[in-house]
Amino acid sequence: MSKRLAYLYIATAAFCWGIIGIFISYLYELGFNPTQVVAIRLITAAFVLFLYVYFTNRHLLKIKLADSKYFIGTGIVSLVFFNWCLFNALQETTIAIAAILLYTAPAFVTILSRLFFKEPLTARKLSALFVTFIGCAFVIGVFPSTSDSISTYGLILGIGAGLFYALYSIFGKFALMKYDSITVTIFTFIFGAVAIAPFSGLSSVIPLILNIKAVLCIIGLGIVSTVFAFTLYTKGLSAVESSRASIIATIEPVIAALSGFLVFNERLEGWQYLGILMVIAAVIIVQERNEKEIPSDLELYHSSSSDI
């Protein structure tokens, strides 16, 4: 595969992730609550991924029972709570702000990797953390102070989404020592789907699920913005370094901001767009490295995640 085609795959994956807020917002309008939408995403993705791998490479569906602890971490502690925080944040604030708060995940990965794996906090990483903090302050309206700043609850949800998303890298790092990335991803979705299904109340909204608009949104959420996006991103990674792929993927919050504006007429102030650019710049700062440097923490973060 040519690098140009690989870049196109990765950019398309980021686009699919960036428009996820559209499908979620429409499902809310139809009467679904955040927990039900999380369950729909995880169940749909788990089902489709399981069928695909079962008929193409079923040996990837084997794990040891003792290793379930890894997938409890990636699937329940990370994936379920990440999606729940993100989807509630999308209800509490705008698509653009929720997306950029999610992009605090690389900062959390840097900190958690220091705590769990004793990875060094370099000057580059510290500067990226600082830029992320200032950028988020602009986005949420704390600096400069404004009456349009988001609620404390919305801020907690957005930061929570970033934290739980980052935890995927920590749990995933252990799982990837034993299993293929496809196996880790499939069982992450399976464990997450099984955990949230009993608490979702999906049985009470079956009539809503049969609505044609809901069906289209479910396809968009579970297949386009999850399975399709992951497949394209993984395929692109086969020909491009994960650090470069991560940088390309930073168009995701830009797409999110544009989709919120074009579809729902969501507007941001100029300083909020500056904050978005700063957070994206922080991701690029921590990714750019000399050839002699060790791989970035974020390489695992992006290469092992489905953006989930």
HELIX and SHEET records of a PDB file:
HELIX    1   1 LYS A    3  GLY A   18  1                                  16    
HELIX    2   2 ILE A   20  LEU A   30  1                                  11    
HELIX    3   3 PRO A   34  THR A   56  1                                  23    
HELIX    4   4 ARG A   58  LEU A   61  5                                   4    
HELIX    5   5 LEU A   65  ASP A   67  5                                   3    
HELIX    6   6 SER A   68  PHE A   71  1                                   4    
HELIX    7   7 ILE A   72  VAL A   80  3                                   9    
HELIX    8   8 PHE A   81  GLU A   92  1                                  12    
HELIX    9   9 ILE A   95  LEU A  102  1                                   8    
HELIX   10  10 ALA A  105  PHE A  117  1                                  13    
HELIX   11  11 ALA A  123  ILE A  140  1                                  18    
HELIX   12  12 THR A  152  ALA A  175  1                                  24    
HELIX   13  13 SER A  181  SER A  200  1                                  20    
HELIX   14  14 LEU A  202  VAL A  205  5                                   4    
HELIX   15  15 ILE A  206  ILE A  209  1                                   4    
HELIX   16  16 ILE A  212  ILE A  219  1                                   8    
HELIX   17  17 GLY A  220  PHE A  228  3                                   9    
HELIX   18  18 ALA A  229  LEU A  237  1                                   9    
HELIX   19  19 SER A  242  ILE A  248  1                                   7    
HELIX   20  20 ILE A  251  PHE A  264  1                                  14    
HELIX   21  21 GLY A  270  GLN A  287  1                                  18    
HELIX   22  22 ASP A  297  SER A  303  1                                   7    
END                                                                             
